[in-house]
Amino acid sequence: MITKTKLHPRNQHLEGYDFGRLVADLPELEVFTTSNPVGQVTIDFKNPLAVRMLNRALLKTHYNIDFWDIPADYLCPPIPGRVDYIHYLADLLARSNNQEIPRGRRVKALDIGTGASLVYPLTGQSEYGWHFTGVDIDPIALNSARQISTLNKLDIDLRQQDNPENILRGVIKPHDAFHITLCNPPFHASPEQASRGTQRKWRNLGEGHSKELNFGGQNAELWCPGGEIRFIARMVEQSREFSQQCLWFTSLVSKRDNLQPLHRILKRAKVADFHVVEMAQGQKTSRFVAWTYIKKSQRHLKLD
């Protein structure tokens, strides 16, 4: 697999942040700006308030989102990396659409664990006009997502997952049909593991020991029993029940070591096809796995 070092070619953040434009659109950002050692304008990414304000500016400037806020201590996602996932999903769908990227509300996307930030529906609707259904187990996160959707006058279907053991069951209804699912699963296996991950991030930022995360995160966002491998394995298992209601199931995979066991899990599920799509944000590499039960000869994008 080829390791990419840049964002997707269609990513609006490919060349970095235009802080002059961002501050012009959201003047509140200016107090959080500073200069790095080479004189470039930036923010202090160790400051959660600065990160949140940057996200608000990015969503306003690039994605026409006038209102965006999240409850304290909820995950504040890095926008460039999140929207990269959307662009690669568009490329995946194009394979079943005569190599043309499908646009418009007839494209149906299911966001598993949409979160308080609603980041994937916001960016995906803006970039491609797709219709999103967002699912979450956390009622506070869903209330935040509803507020963002309502105040921006967006049409996003939001659903509560009531059973923590379920991922697709209980939220995909008999009449539903989706072209794509997306998911950023909790990747830690325990609170202790999540805490160690927090400490690594702070050390990388040069801050030593801290209990805080600059991007925040609730328990359900950061960890689940068995970590991401168990989460995705359950998702694969349940996807078999909805094999004819979705063209492509996908999930981010944070740990490269999990790809080999996932390969075995998908083979046992007897999927018709699967792909690992590599992405990169600067020096950080990421990936998602995609699988389908629909044979290639029947894999034409139906936009009914």
VENUR-V897332 format. One record per run of one state. SS is the DSSP state (hx for helix, st for strand, lp for the rest). FROM is the first residue (numbers start at 1). LEN is the number of residues. Records with the same first field share a line. If there is no record, write none. Layout:
SS: FROM-LEN, FROM-LEN
This chain:
lp: 1-18, 26-1, 36-5, 44-4, 64-15, 95-13, 113-6, 129-2, 137-2, 152-5, 161-17, 184-4, 189-2, 205-14, 224-3, 243-3, 253-5, 269-4, 282-2, 293-3, 299-6
hx: 19-7, 27-6, 48-16, 79-16, 119-10, 139-13, 191-14, 219-4, 227-16, 258-11, 296-3
st: 33-3, 41-3, 108-5, 131-6, 157-4, 178-6, 188-1, 223-1, 246-7, 273-9, 284-9
